[in-house]
């Protein structure tokens, strides 16, 4: 017998592999992690998300202390909120891409107690003054650098002078005739 004979043998080979996908990357633009702010002053939190591997961002969420604060279907958020509670606060951003992957990032900042402006009055407490043509002045300084929006002088319960807005809103003055006796300014 001449010729070629063939024999078929089963061949088996198994390969295991994992396809990786890079989840969205979140970058905060404001505030810087660890910043400190004064109570009642608005804090602007901003971030953007970057998609990888040919995907697009489908949704972004912004949480403040675990509560949803803002969301949209764009690649970022800028949100301004006034946080009145003193202490540490955490913003967490979440971004989802078109493959269903999500990325997160967090920042923490601190809210410190607000200190009311300090006020200087003239004449000073207990001063003896003339009842005619008495000049009363008030000036204020905000200890935390906030802009003062207005000031007023009251004699008793009657407003006699005011200054609102502008660069001189931390000073007000009036010259007036006072009633004889004790006057509450």
C-alpha positions as CSV (number, residue, x, y, z in Angstrom):
1,X,0.0,0.0,0.0
2,X,1.4,3.2,-1.1
3,X,0.1,6.6,-0.5
4,X,-0.4,9.1,2.3
5,X,-2.7,8.4,5.1
6,X,-4.0,11.2,7.3
7,X,-5.3,11.1,10.8
8,X,-7.3,13.9,12.3
9,X,-6.5,14.6,15.9
10,X,-8.6,17.0,17.9
11,X,-6.7,20.1,18.9
12,X,-7.8,22.3,21.7
13,X,-6.3,25.6,23.0
14,X,-8.0,28.0,25.4
15,X,-6.9,31.5,26.0
16,X,-8.3,33.8,28.8
17,X,-8.0,37.5,28.5
18,X,-9.5,40.6,30.1
19,X,-10.5,43.7,28.2
20,X,-9.8,46.8,30.2
21,X,-11.5,50.1,29.9
22,X,-10.3,53.3,31.5
23,X,-13.1,54.9,33.5
24,X,-13.7,58.7,33.3
25,X,-11.2,60.9,35.0
26,X,-12.6,63.8,37.1
27,X,-10.7,66.9,37.7
28,X,-11.9,69.6,40.1
29,X,-11.3,73.1,39.0
30,X,-12.4,74.8,42.2
31,X,-12.0,74.9,45.1
32,X,-8.6,73.5,45.9
33,X,-8.8,70.5,48.2
34,X,-8.4,71.6,51.8
35,X,-9.5,75.2,51.3
36,X,-11.3,77.1,54.1
37,X,-14.3,79.4,53.6
38,X,-16.4,81.7,55.9
39,X,-19.9,80.7,56.9
40,X,-22.7,82.2,54.6
41,X,-20.2,82.9,51.8
42,X,-21.0,81.1,48.5
43,X,-18.6,78.3,47.6
44,X,-18.3,77.6,43.9
45,X,-17.4,73.9,43.1
46,X,-16.4,73.1,39.6
47,X,-15.1,70.0,37.8
48,X,-14.9,68.4,34.4
49,X,-14.8,64.8,33.3
50,X,-12.6,63.2,30.7
51,X,-13.7,60.1,28.8
52,X,-11.2,57.5,27.4
53,X,-11.1,54.7,24.9
54,X,-13.5,56.3,22.4
55,X,-16.3,56.8,24.9
56,X,-18.3,59.9,25.7
57,X,-19.5,61.3,29.1
58,X,-23.2,60.5,29.5
59,X,-23.9,61.9,33.0
60,X,-22.2,63.7,35.8
61,X,-23.3,64.1,39.4
62,X,-22.2,66.3,42.2
63,X,-22.8,65.4,45.8
64,X,-22.4,67.6,48.9
65,X,-22.0,65.6,52.1
66,X,-23.6,62.6,50.5
67,X,-26.6,64.4,49.1
68,X,-27.1,65.0,45.4
69,X,-26.5,68.7,44.7
70,X,-26.4,68.9,40.9
71,X,-26.4,66.8,37.8
72,X,-26.4,67.0,34.0
73,X,-25.5,65.1,30.9
74,X,-22.6,67.3,30.0
75,X,-18.9,66.7,30.8
76,X,-18.8,69.0,33.8
77,X,-20.6,71.1,36.4
78,X,-20.0,74.4,38.0
79,X,-22.3,74.8,41.0
80,X,-22.4,77.6,43.6
81,X,-23.9,76.8,47.0
82,X,-23.9,78.5,50.4
83,X,-23.1,76.1,53.1
84,X,-24.1,77.5,56.5
85,X,-23.0,74.7,58.7
86,X,-19.6,75.1,60.3
87,X,-17.2,72.2,59.9
88,X,-15.7,69.9,57.2
89,X,-17.6,69.3,54.0
90,X,-17.0,66.8,51.2
91,X,-17.9,67.1,47.5
92,X,-17.9,64.0,45.5
93,X,-18.1,64.1,41.7
94,X,-19.2,61.0,39.7
95,X,-19.0,60.7,35.9
96,X,-20.4,57.9,33.7
97,X,-19.4,57.1,30.2
98,X,-21.1,55.5,27.2
99,X,-19.7,52.1,28.2
100,X,-21.3,52.2,31.6
101,X,-18.0,52.8,33.5
102,X,-17.9,55.5,36.2
103,X,-15.2,57.5,37.8
104,X,-15.2,59.4,41.1
105,X,-13.2,62.1,42.8
106,X,-13.6,64.0,46.1
107,X,-12.5,67.2,47.6
108,X,-12.9,68.4,51.2
109,X,-13.1,71.9,52.5
110,X,-13.9,73.6,55.8
111,X,-16.5,76.2,56.7
112,X,-15.5,78.5,59.6
113,X,-17.8,80.5,61.8
114,X,-18.7,84.0,60.6
115,X,-17.6,86.9,62.8
116,X,-19.7,90.0,62.6
117,X,-18.0,93.3,61.6
118,X,-16.5,95.3,64.4
119,X,-18.0,98.8,64.7
120,X,-16.5,102.0,66.0
121,X,-18.8,104.9,67.1
122,X,-18.0,108.5,67.8
123,X,-18.9,110.0,70.2
124,X,-17.8,107.1,72.4
125,X,-20.0,105.6,75.0
126,X,-20.6,108.0,78.0
127,X,-19.2,111.0,76.2
128,X,-20.6,114.5,77.0
129,X,-21.4,116.4,73.8
130,X,-23.2,119.6,72.8
131,X,-26.8,119.3,71.9
132,X,-26.3,121.3,68.7
133,X,-24.3,120.4,65.6
134,X,-23.0,117.1,67.0
135,X,-21.2,114.9,64.5
136,X,-21.9,111.2,64.8
137,X,-19.7,108.8,62.9
138,X,-19.7,105.0,62.6
139,X,-17.1,102.9,60.8
140,X,-16.9,99.1,60.5
141,X,-14.3,96.5,59.6
142,X,-15.2,93.0,58.5
143,X,-12.7,90.7,60.2
144,X,-12.8,88.1,57.4
145,X,-12.5,90.5,54.5
146,X,-16.1,90.5,53.3
147,X,-17.5,93.6,51.6
148,X,-19.9,95.5,53.7
149,X,-23.1,96.3,51.8
150,X,-24.6,99.1,54.0
151,X,-24.4,100.9,57.4
152,X,-26.8,103.0,59.3
153,X,-26.9,105.3,62.3
154,X,-29.9,105.2,64.6
155,X,-30.7,107.7,67.4
156,X,-33.0,105.6,69.5
157,X,-35.1,103.7,67.0
158,X,-35.0,106.3,64.3
159,X,-32.6,105.9,61.4
160,X,-30.9,109.2,60.8
161,X,-28.2,108.3,58.3
162,X,-27.3,105.5,56.0
163,X,-24.7,104.5,53.5
164,X,-25.3,101.7,51.0
165,X,-23.0,100.3,48.5
166,X,-19.8,101.6,46.9
167,X,-16.3,101.6,48.3
168,X,-17.3,103.8,51.3
169,X,-20.0,101.5,52.6
170,X,-17.9,100.9,55.8
171,X,-18.3,104.6,57.0
172,X,-21.3,106.8,57.7
173,X,-21.5,110.3,59.3
174,X,-24.1,112.9,60.2
175,X,-24.1,116.2,62.0
176,X,-27.4,116.7,63.9
177,X,-29.0,118.4,66.9
178,X,-29.5,116.1,69.8
179,X,-32.1,116.2,72.5
180,X,-30.8,117.2,75.9
181,X,-30.2,114.1,78.1
182,X,-29.1,110.6,77.2
183,X,-29.2,109.6,73.6
184,X,-28.8,106.0,72.4
185,X,-26.8,105.7,69.2
